[in-house]
Each structure stands twice: as structure tokens, then as C-alpha cells.
Amino acid sequence: MDRFDHAFTALGQRINTLSMPERVVSAPVPLSSLIDRVNAAKRLYRPGVRR
């Protein structure tokens, strides 16, 4: 084996020993908060105005 093969094999072995990351679960957003955000966006929207 040459140096590249040796390094590649060593890297593959290190990757195989790593554990899978845990999925981060965020807290659910209350429905009332989402409704408030939609209503605020509606108040700011003005039809026909270019941005």
C-alpha cells in the first residue's frame, strides 16, 4: 500500500467509529403565535406598492 491508500483506509476507519448525530427537535410554535405573525404581515402588506 502506498501513503494515499494507508491514509484513505485510516480515514475510513475513523469515520466508521463516529456516532450518528442526534436529531434536534425544536419546541412547537403555538398556533396563536403563528396567527399573530400572519395578521402582522397582513397589516404591513399594501397592494400595488413596489418593493
C-alpha positions as CSV (number, residue, x, y, z in Angstrom):
1,M,0.0,0.0,0.0
2,D,1.2,3.5,-0.7
3,R,0.7,6.5,1.6
4,F,-2.5,7.5,-0.1
5,D,-4.1,4.1,0.4
6,H,-2.9,4.0,4.0
7,A,-4.3,7.5,4.8
8,F,-7.6,6.7,3.0
9,T,-8.0,3.5,4.9
10,A,-7.3,5.2,8.2
11,L,-9.8,8.0,7.4
12,G,-12.5,5.4,6.6
13,Q,-11.9,3.6,9.9
14,R,-12.2,6.9,11.8
15,I,-15.4,7.7,10.0
16,N,-16.9,4.3,10.9
17,T,-16.2,4.8,14.6
18,L,-18.2,8.1,14.7
19,S,-21.7,8.0,16.1
20,M,-24.6,9.4,14.1
21,P,-25.7,12.9,15.3
22,E,-28.9,13.1,17.2
23,R,-31.8,15.0,15.5
24,V,-32.6,18.3,17.3
25,V,-36.3,18.6,18.0
26,S,-37.4,22.2,18.4
27,A,-40.3,23.2,20.6
28,P,-43.5,23.5,18.7
29,V,-44.7,27.1,17.9
30,P,-48.1,27.9,19.4
31,L,-50.9,28.3,16.8
32,S,-51.8,31.7,18.3
33,S,-48.3,32.9,17.7
34,L,-48.4,31.9,14.1
35,I,-51.8,33.6,13.6
36,D,-50.4,36.8,15.2
37,R,-47.5,36.7,12.7
38,V,-49.8,36.3,9.8
39,N,-52.0,39.1,10.9
40,A,-49.0,41.4,11.4
41,A,-47.8,40.6,7.9
42,K,-51.3,41.4,6.5
43,R,-51.3,44.8,8.2
44,L,-47.9,45.6,6.6
45,Y,-49.0,44.5,3.1
46,R,-50.1,47.2,0.8
47,P,-51.3,46.0,-2.7
48,G,-49.8,47.9,-5.6
49,V,-46.7,49.2,-3.7
50,R,-43.5,48.1,-5.3
51,R,-40.7,47.0,-3.1
